[in-house]
Amino acid sequence: MFPRLHRPKKNIYLDFAATTPVDAEVVKAMAPFWSKYFGNPSSLYKQGREAREAIEESRKTIAHIIGARPQEIIFTAGGTESCNLAVFGVARNNKNSLKKKYHLITSSIEHYCVLNSFQALIGEGYKTSIINVDDRGFVKLNKLKAAVKPETLLISIMLANNEIGTIEPVMEIGKWLKNINAEREQKGLTKILLHTDACQAAGFLDLNVGALGVDLMSVNGSKIYGPKQTGFLFVRNGLNLKPMVYGGGQERGLRSGTENVPGIVGLAKAMEIAAAGTKLGNLEIGKLQKYFISKLIKIPGVKLNGPEADGQKRLVNNINITVQGVEGEALMLYLDSYGIAVSTGSACSTGSSDPSHVLLAIGCSENDSRGSIRLTLGKTTTKSELDYVLKILPPVIGELKKTNCLVSDNF
């Protein structure tokens, strides 16, 4: 039990990697589509045509931002569904083709929506390779290249990690694959497709699919100040995927079901705002990140997990620290009592007693993994908020140690 201390009334949100508040402009753009333009987009009368037009304009907006064609944008219900559709869609489209045991590659620090998809495919008879990362979270390219087999169908590597902010060399992988695929074509081998989970990268990195060299890309609306349960999958023209949802054939037959028109409109608006503000926003958030990290690592027992904060190797809003000797979930709850919201890692796994698979992959011990918290900044974060956290954190750590809220080998 925590001691009964006076808690000041604060509301400092530092978990923008988990989700973001919906931007006021996004709310405004969505508003007419709840009740004024409410038609089913598949209907041919006026109300249906109005809804369809809104969807197609949104598709054009997103396509323009990422350097794609409108028909290459498939709307989904978020990043998890987009990643699932990419992985399962590619694999199952080739199931039993020529009776081959097809092979897929990913990294050890992917989001569980990718890792668990790979695990499911193993049960269906597919071969997989999970590539290790170095101590900062970068995929070991020599290992990835060595893992490629004649039967390889897909490589799925996230653009930026959701827990430690590592920006992966997806562009380099894309360039390498272009050459490899030219050689494979001459040998009559299947082209290797490249998928990237860009959910955390959106709003911070350039998502131009041509520059990245990707065939499939997943993006989530709730990470970019858009509505929850919205997202899209970029599918390069000419690719065939096996759908996961069957029905009326919406979204090129890849995602059946009546479209979420307000959500799609909101997603497009959020993408538009993010694209317009990326450069300036990164500069301002990056300054706060460097300031915050420089102060945090001076606290005894605190160490930074992941790469250095230089804007090139790590997302500018991401900070992941281990507080040695303190249990991360207890620290998170204690900070919450002071009005400070942080997480112990991926929002999807918060509440699990298991140590972070990402931190274990970069060489952290189980104790250090359990003693870690993630603090992610947003466009409303201020220096005064960070200063308050810096004021509260040292005594909170001391209090936790005194009350025996420590990491234990027998956790």
VENGI-V311699 format. One record per backbone hydrogen bond with DSSP energy under -1.0 kcal/mol. CO is the residue of the C=O (numbers start at 1). NH is the residue of the N-H. Records with the same first field share a line. If there is no record, write none. Layout:
BEGIN
CO: NH  NH
END
This chain:
BEGIN
3: 5
8: 10
12: 341
14: 376
15: 18  19
23: 27
24: 28
25: 29
26: 30
27: 31
30: 33
31: 34
32: 37
40: 43
45: 49
46: 50
47: 51
48: 52
49: 53
50: 54
51: 55
52: 56
53: 57
54: 58
55: 59
56: 60
57: 61
58: 62
59: 63
60: 64
61: 65
62: 66
63: 68
66: 209
69: 72
70: 73
72: 235
74: 233
76: 231
78: 82
79: 83
80: 84
81: 85
82: 86
83: 87
84: 88
85: 89
86: 90
87: 91
88: 92
89: 93  242
91: 94
94: 97
96: 99
97: 100
100: 102
102: 127
103: 153
104: 129
105: 156
106: 131
111: 114  115
112: 116
114: 118
115: 119
116: 120
117: 121
118: 122
119: 123
121: 126
122: 125
127: 104
129: 106
131: 108
132: 140
134: 137
138: 134
139: 141
140: 144
141: 145
142: 146
143: 147
149: 152
151: 103
153: 193
154: 105
155: 195
159: 168
165: 315
166: 161
168: 170
169: 173
170: 174
171: 175
172: 176
173: 177
174: 178
175: 179
176: 180
177: 181
178: 182
179: 183
180: 184
181: 185
182: 186
183: 187
184: 189
185: 188
193: 155
194: 215  216
195: 157
196: 218
197: 159
198: 202
201: 204  205
208: 212
209: 213  214
215: 236
216: 196
217: 234
218: 198
219: 232
221: 224  226
222: 20
225: 23
230: 221
231: 76
232: 219
233: 74
234: 217
236: 239
245: 256
249: 253
250: 255
251: 254
259: 261
260: 264
261: 265
262: 266
263: 267
264: 268
265: 269
266: 270
267: 271
268: 272
269: 273
270: 274
271: 275
272: 276
273: 277
277: 281
278: 282
279: 283
280: 284
281: 285
282: 286
283: 287
284: 288
285: 289
286: 290
287: 291
288: 292
289: 293
290: 294
291: 295
292: 296
293: 297
295: 298
296: 299
299: 302
301: 324
303: 322
308: 310
313: 167
315: 318
317: 377
319: 375
320: 305
321: 373
322: 303
323: 326
327: 331
328: 332
329: 333
330: 334
331: 335
332: 336
333: 337
335: 338  340
336: 339
339: 12
341: 14
343: 374
346: 349
349: 352
356: 360
357: 361
358: 362
359: 364
360: 363
365: 369
366: 370
367: 371
369: 372
370: 328
371: 323
373: 321
374: 343
375: 319
376: 16
378: 381
382: 386
383: 387
384: 388
385: 389
386: 390
387: 391
388: 392
389: 393
392: 396
393: 397
394: 398
395: 399
396: 400
397: 401
398: 402
399: 403
400: 405
404: 406
405: 327
408: 411
END
